[in-house]
């Protein structure tokens, strides 16, 4: 896929992240593209759903599996504004997603190369192609603004 297409899909993931922020959730957005169309979308909903698994990636994976009628997502690409955590990276491996494109790196919990390397771990039964840094500054700015507002009491 061209970097122009990656940017276009990441812009849509950023819009989902803004929806998360508007709902007072950590601004992370994700979408899954398969067979030339968006088959899954999600944004963080942990607070709203009172569920630790309601990360943007998990919601998008569930929606994509439902749309495609199975738990495997071969040929699919996940676009997410923040590098996935270990739970989400593991779900991407388990769902057999082909490619991961993320925005900002997560130096505290990233599992696609920053802290851990789950997505390309040779000991696992599946590895993903990974590209980070797509619209990273825009994604990081959303996170900085969200947490700055929280520190101010907003």
C-alpha positions as CSV (number, residue, x, y, z in Angstrom):
1,X,0.0,0.0,0.0
2,X,1.2,3.5,-0.8
3,X,2.2,5.9,2.0
4,X,-0.5,8.2,0.7
5,X,-3.2,5.6,1.4
6,X,-1.6,4.9,4.8
7,X,-1.9,8.6,5.6
8,X,-5.5,8.7,4.5
9,X,-6.5,5.8,6.7
10,X,-4.5,7.2,9.6
11,X,-6.4,10.5,9.2
12,X,-9.6,8.5,9.7
13,X,-8.1,6.8,12.8
14,X,-7.2,10.2,14.2
15,X,-10.8,11.3,13.8
16,X,-11.8,8.2,15.8
17,X,-9.2,9.2,18.4
18,X,-10.9,12.7,18.6
19,X,-14.2,10.9,19.3
20,X,-12.6,9.1,22.2
21,X,-11.3,12.4,23.6
22,X,-14.7,13.9,23.2
23,X,-16.1,11.0,25.3
24,X,-13.4,11.7,28.0
25,X,-11.5,8.5,26.9
26,X,-7.7,8.3,26.1
27,X,-7.6,9.5,22.5
28,X,-6.7,6.4,20.6
29,X,-8.5,5.4,17.3
30,X,-8.1,2.3,15.2
31,X,-9.5,0.9,12.0
32,X,-9.0,-2.2,9.9
33,X,-8.9,-2.3,6.2
34,X,-9.4,-5.6,4.3
35,X,-10.4,-6.3,0.7
36,X,-10.1,-2.6,-0.1
37,X,-12.6,-1.4,2.4
38,X,-12.8,-0.5,6.1
39,X,-14.2,-3.4,8.0
40,X,-13.7,-2.4,11.6
41,X,-13.5,0.8,13.6
42,X,-12.9,1.6,17.2
43,X,-11.8,4.1,19.7
44,X,-11.0,3.7,23.4
45,X,-14.1,3.0,25.6
46,X,-12.6,1.6,28.8
47,X,-14.2,4.3,31.0
48,X,-17.6,4.2,29.4
49,X,-17.7,0.4,29.2
50,X,-15.9,-0.2,32.6
51,X,-13.9,-2.9,30.7
52,X,-10.1,-3.0,30.5
53,X,-10.3,-4.7,27.1
54,X,-12.2,-1.9,25.4
55,X,-9.2,-0.6,23.6
56,X,-9.6,0.9,20.2
57,X,-7.8,-2.0,18.5
58,X,-9.9,-4.7,20.3
59,X,-13.1,-3.0,19.3
60,X,-11.9,-2.7,15.6
61,X,-10.9,-6.3,15.6
62,X,-14.3,-7.5,16.9
63,X,-16.1,-5.4,14.3
64,X,-13.8,-6.7,11.5
65,X,-14.3,-10.3,12.5
66,X,-18.1,-9.8,12.5
67,X,-18.0,-8.1,9.2
68,X,-15.8,-10.8,7.6
69,X,-17.5,-13.7,9.3
70,X,-14.5,-15.3,11.1
71,X,-11.8,-14.8,13.6
72,X,-8.9,-14.7,11.1
73,X,-8.2,-11.4,9.3
74,X,-5.6,-12.4,6.6
75,X,-4.6,-9.6,4.3
76,X,-6.0,-7.0,6.7
77,X,-4.2,-3.9,7.9
78,X,-4.7,-2.3,11.3
79,X,-4.3,1.5,11.5
80,X,-4.0,2.8,15.0
81,X,-2.9,6.2,16.3
82,X,-0.8,4.8,19.2
83,X,1.5,1.8,19.2
84,X,-0.5,-1.2,20.5
85,X,-0.1,-2.5,24.1
86,X,0.7,-6.2,24.7
87,X,-3.0,-7.2,24.8
88,X,-3.8,-5.5,21.5
89,X,-0.6,-6.7,19.8
90,X,-1.4,-10.2,20.9
91,X,-4.9,-9.9,19.5
92,X,-3.4,-8.7,16.2
93,X,-1.2,-11.8,16.1
94,X,-4.1,-14.1,17.0
95,X,-6.3,-12.6,14.4
96,X,-3.6,-13.1,11.8
97,X,-3.6,-9.5,10.7
98,X,-1.1,-9.0,8.0
99,X,0.1,-5.5,8.6
100,X,0.1,-2.9,11.4
101,X,0.5,0.9,10.8
102,X,0.7,3.1,13.9
103,X,1.1,6.7,14.6
104,X,2.9,7.6,17.9
105,X,5.3,5.2,19.6
106,X,4.5,4.2,23.2
107,X,7.7,4.2,25.2
108,X,5.9,2.9,28.3
109,X,3.7,0.1,27.0
110,X,4.3,-0.3,23.3
111,X,4.4,-3.9,22.1
112,X,5.3,-3.4,18.4
113,X,8.9,-2.6,19.1
114,X,9.2,0.2,21.8
115,X,9.0,-1.9,25.0
116,X,8.2,-5.4,23.7
117,X,8.1,-7.0,20.3
118,X,5.0,-9.1,20.1
119,X,4.0,-8.3,16.5
120,X,7.3,-9.6,15.0
121,X,8.2,-12.2,17.6
122,X,9.7,-15.2,15.8
123,X,8.5,-17.6,18.5
124,X,4.9,-16.9,17.8
125,X,2.8,-18.6,15.1
126,X,2.3,-15.4,13.1
127,X,4.2,-12.2,12.6
128,X,2.9,-8.9,11.2
129,X,4.6,-6.3,9.0
130,X,4.9,-3.2,11.2
131,X,5.3,0.5,10.2
132,X,5.3,3.2,12.8
133,X,5.4,6.9,12.7
134,X,2.6,7.6,10.3
135,X,1.2,11.0,11.3
136,X,3.0,10.4,14.7
137,X,3.1,14.1,15.6
138,X,-0.6,14.6,15.1
139,X,-1.3,11.4,17.2
140,X,1.1,12.4,19.9
141,X,-0.4,16.0,20.1
142,X,-3.9,14.5,20.8
143,X,-2.5,12.5,23.6
144,X,-0.5,15.4,25.1
145,X,-3.5,17.8,24.9
146,X,-5.8,15.2,26.5
147,X,-3.4,14.5,29.5
148,X,-2.6,18.2,29.9
149,X,-6.3,18.9,30.3
150,X,-6.6,16.1,32.8
151,X,-3.7,17.6,34.9
152,X,-5.5,20.9,34.8
153,X,-8.6,19.3,36.1
154,X,-10.5,19.1,32.8
